[in-house]
Each structure stands twice: as C-alpha cells, then as structure tokens.
Amino acid sequence: MDDDALLTSWRAGRREAGQALIERHYAAVFRFFHGKAPPPVCEDLAQKTFETLCRRQEGFRGEGSFRAYLLGVARFVLMGWSRRERRFEAIDDSALPAADPSPSGTLAQQETLRLVATALRGLDLDDQILIELKDWEGLAQAELAALFKVPQPTVARRLQRARGRLRAAVDALAAGTSHAPALRDLDSCLASIRADIEARFGRVRVEGA
C-alpha cells in the first residue's frame, strides 16, 4: 500500500496500517528532531508527530511527497514544543558524531564531522531545518517552499544563505582548534553525519500506533 492509503486505513481504525506507516518513516522523523532535543524527547516528539498526522482532518492531498507533508507536521510539533519549553536544548555529545573514528575514517575526518555538526546546531532553527531537509531527506525546493509557505525563489535564496552561514560557522570553530581541518566537501560531511545518526539511532522505534 502507498503512504496515502496506509494513512486513510489508519484513520479508519486499522492499527496495523499505522504501524506500517510508522515503520516506513520513523527514521526520517527521528532525524528531524535529532540534536534539537535530547534523544528521549526526540522519541516523544516523533510519537506526537504520528499522533498528529493521524488526527489531522485535512489529511494529505497529494501535493508534493508524503514525506514532505509528514516532515511539515514534524516542524509544527517542534514549534509547539519550543513554545512550551521557551527554548531549544543546548547541543550535547549525543547530537554529535562519535568521538572515536569509525574503521573507515581517520581521527581528523571525525573531528571535521564534529565541527560541522556543532556548527549546524549553532545555526538558527530554520537554517538547520532547511539544510537537513534538503541534504538529509532529499526534499526538492518546491517541497521546501510549500513547507515554509514561501515562494520557491525565496526558499532557494534562504537555502544558499543558510549553507553560507554553515560554512562560516565551521571556519570559525576550526580556527579555535589546534589543527584546522579542511572542509572541502560540505555535502559529503553532511551525508556522513546523517549516516552516523542512522547507525546510532536508526533502530529506535515507536511502540504501537
């Protein structure tokens, strides 16, 4: 069954359809919250996202991908949590790539990834979301424009500026280290950070539907 059919079936009371939808998309929703809240809170927010998805009356209307629609719901949930908490959680080590290098990586490469992850978490929230949804989830600019409710040229400019601020933040952090790793390929670094999150948290699952 496609996502829309699963959602319709879930809303009609078929819990197994809801569980299938959660299993299909939970990793992307958890990644969305990762680093913006502690891992236990990320799990709660992911659960809340799927609950909100099920309750929404207007539903998915087929405009753009279902994943873009779902991540728009996640953004709505995150904003609600932020208003209640009146803050975003400070970054901690759980939001960063592991300090120990992987078998395929060097210590210098891992330090570069940690610098990029730290810089990413230091950006304004919308900058983080833009970069992550584009680079981690593969959303098209048209989908991002719909999610942020702005024209596509506007989201293209915002994305370009966000990536520029990320590069500047990485350079500023690297200047304060004993060795300043070269950042040759931002796309590759972001992809490696995504893979690290998936390796450490990809098996986390919501219980029930």
C-alpha distance (Angstrom), angle and dihedral (degrees) to the residues before:
residue distance angle dihedral
M1 . . .
D2 3.79 . .
D3 3.80 121.4 .
D4 3.79 95.8 -98.8
A5 3.80 92.0 51.3
L6 3.80 91.0 48.4
L7 3.80 91.1 50.9
T8 3.80 92.4 48.5
S9 3.79 90.4 49.3
W10 3.81 92.1 47.4
R11 3.79 91.2 52.0
A12 3.79 88.2 51.4
G13 3.79 89.2 59.6
R14 3.81 105.0 -92.4
R15 3.80 103.2 135.9
E16 3.80 92.4 -173.0
A17 3.81 89.2 62.5
G18 3.80 89.9 53.1
Q19 3.78 91.6 49.0
A20 3.81 90.8 50.6
L21 3.81 90.6 51.1
I22 3.80 91.5 48.7
E23 3.79 92.4 48.9
R24 3.79 90.0 50.6
H25 3.81 97.1 50.8
Y26 3.79 108.5 19.4
A27 3.81 96.0 100.2
A28 3.81 92.3 56.4
V29 3.81 92.2 48.0
F30 3.81 92.2 48.5
R31 3.83 90.5 49.3
F32 3.81 88.6 52.8
F33 3.82 91.1 60.2
H34 3.80 95.9 35.3
G35 3.81 113.0 117.2
K36 3.80 93.1 10.0
A37 3.82 92.8 78.5
P38 3.83 135.5 11.6
P39 3.83 114.1 -80.0
P40 3.84 94.8 -104.2
V41 3.81 89.6 51.8
C42 3.81 89.8 47.0
E43 3.80 88.3 58.1
D44 3.81 91.0 50.0
L45 3.81 91.7 48.4
A46 3.80 91.5 47.9
Q47 3.81 89.8 52.0
K48 3.81 89.4 48.5
T49 3.81 90.4 50.9
F50 3.80 92.7 57.4
E51 3.79 92.0 43.5
T52 3.81 89.4 52.4
L53 3.80 90.4 46.6
C54 3.80 90.6 54.8
R55 3.82 94.1 46.9
R56 3.81 98.0 45.9
Q57 3.78 109.0 112.2
E58 3.78 98.8 -158.7
G59 3.80 92.7 56.3
F60 3.77 129.7 -174.5
R61 3.80 111.1 -39.1
G62 3.79 98.6 -169.3
E63 3.80 95.1 -104.7
G64 3.79 104.1 141.1
S65 3.78 122.0 -23.9
F66 3.78 124.6 -31.9
R67 3.81 88.4 -124.1
A68 3.82 90.5 58.5
Y69 3.81 89.8 50.0
L70 3.81 91.7 48.6
L71 3.80 93.0 48.7
G72 3.79 88.5 49.8
V73 3.81 87.0 58.1
A74 3.82 88.7 48.9
R75 3.81 90.1 53.4
F76 3.81 89.5 51.2
V77 3.83 89.7 51.7
L78 3.81 92.0 47.3
M79 3.81 92.2 51.7
G80 3.79 90.5 50.4
W81 3.81 91.2 50.9
S82 3.81 90.4 48.2
R83 3.81 92.4 52.9
R84 3.80 91.1 50.5
E85 3.80 93.8 46.5
R86 3.83 93.6 38.0
R87 3.79 88.5 -142.8
F88 3.78 145.9 47.2
E89 3.77 118.9 -113.8
A90 3.78 115.9 -96.9
I91 3.77 113.3 -111.1
D92 3.79 115.5 -93.9
D93 3.79 134.9 -179.8
S94 3.80 92.3 -87.9
A95 3.79 88.3 68.6
L96 3.80 94.0 53.0
P97 3.79 133.0 76.2
A98 3.78 112.1 -92.1
A99 3.79 116.1 -81.4
D100 3.80 92.8 -131.1
P101 3.79 113.1 78.4
S102 3.77 117.4 -114.8
P103 3.82 118.1 -116.3
S104 3.79 89.1 -100.1
G105 3.81 96.0 44.4
T106 3.79 138.0 67.5
L107 3.77 128.0 -130.3
A108 3.81 90.1 -109.6
Q109 3.80 91.1 52.6
Q110 3.80 91.1 49.7
E111 3.80 91.2 49.6
T112 3.80 88.9 52.8
L113 3.81 90.6 53.0
R114 3.79 91.2 49.5
L115 3.80 90.5 51.1
V116 3.81 91.2 50.5
A117 3.81 91.9 46.8
T118 3.81 91.6 48.5
A119 3.79 91.1 48.1
L120 3.80 91.2 48.1
R121 3.82 91.7 53.0
G122 3.81 89.5 50.1
L123 3.81 93.4 60.3
D124 3.77 124.5 95.2
L125 3.78 110.6 -82.9
D126 3.81 96.4 -109.2
D127 3.81 89.9 50.9
Q128 3.80 89.7 53.1
I129 3.78 92.3 47.9
L130 3.81 93.7 48.0
I131 3.79 93.6 50.6
E132 3.79 94.9 43.5
L133 3.79 96.2 46.4
K134 3.80 90.8 48.3
D135 3.80 99.3 41.2
W136 3.80 102.5 28.7
E137 3.78 103.0 32.3
G138 3.79 100.6 28.4
L139 3.81 97.0 -128.5
A140 3.79 114.6 171.1
Q141 3.78 120.4 -122.4
A142 3.80 89.7 -109.7
E143 3.81 89.7 56.6
L144 3.79 91.5 47.5
A145 3.79 90.0 49.7
A146 3.80 90.4 53.4
L147 3.80 91.6 46.7
F148 3.82 93.3 51.1
K149 3.82 92.4 36.2
V150 3.81 94.2 -127.6
P151 3.84 132.4 117.7
Q152 3.79 115.5 -83.8
P153 3.85 94.5 -113.8
T154 3.80 87.9 55.0
V155 3.79 93.4 53.0
A156 3.82 89.8 46.8
R157 3.81 90.2 55.3
R158 3.80 91.9 45.2
L159 3.77 91.3 50.9
Q160 3.80 92.5 49.7
R161 3.80 91.0 49.7
A162 3.80 92.4 46.0
R163 3.79 91.5 53.6
G164 3.81 89.6 47.7
R165 3.81 90.4 52.7
L166 3.79 89.9 48.4
R167 3.79 92.0 53.5
A168 3.81 90.9 47.8
A169 3.82 91.0 49.4
V170 3.81 91.6 50.5
D171 3.81 90.8 50.0
A172 3.81 90.8 49.8
L173 3.81 92.6 50.6
A174 3.81 93.0 44.9
A175 3.80 91.0 52.9
G176 3.79 89.1 63.3
T177 3.80 95.5 54.4
S178 3.78 129.4 88.3
H179 3.78 89.2 -116.1
A180 3.78 122.3 26.4
P181 3.82 109.0 -143.9
A182 3.76 116.2 -144.0
L183 3.79 115.5 -112.2
R184 3.77 101.9 -149.9
D185 3.78 100.9 153.6
L186 3.79 118.7 28.3
D187 3.81 92.0 179.5
S188 3.80 91.1 56.5
C189 3.81 91.7 48.7
L190 3.79 92.3 50.7
A191 3.80 90.7 48.3
S192 3.82 90.4 51.2
I193 3.82 91.7 49.9
R194 3.80 89.8 51.0
A195 3.81 89.9 50.8
D196 3.81 90.2 50.1
I197 3.82 91.4 52.7
E198 3.80 90.3 47.7
A199 3.80 91.9 50.1
R200 3.81 93.6 50.1
F201 3.79 101.9 35.7
G202 3.79 106.9 14.5
R203 3.79 93.9 104.0
V204 3.81 94.8 54.3
R205 3.80 107.2 116.3
V206 3.76 138.1 -176.0
E207 3.77 112.3 -114.2
G208 3.77 112.0 -126.3
A209 3.77 128.4 -14.2
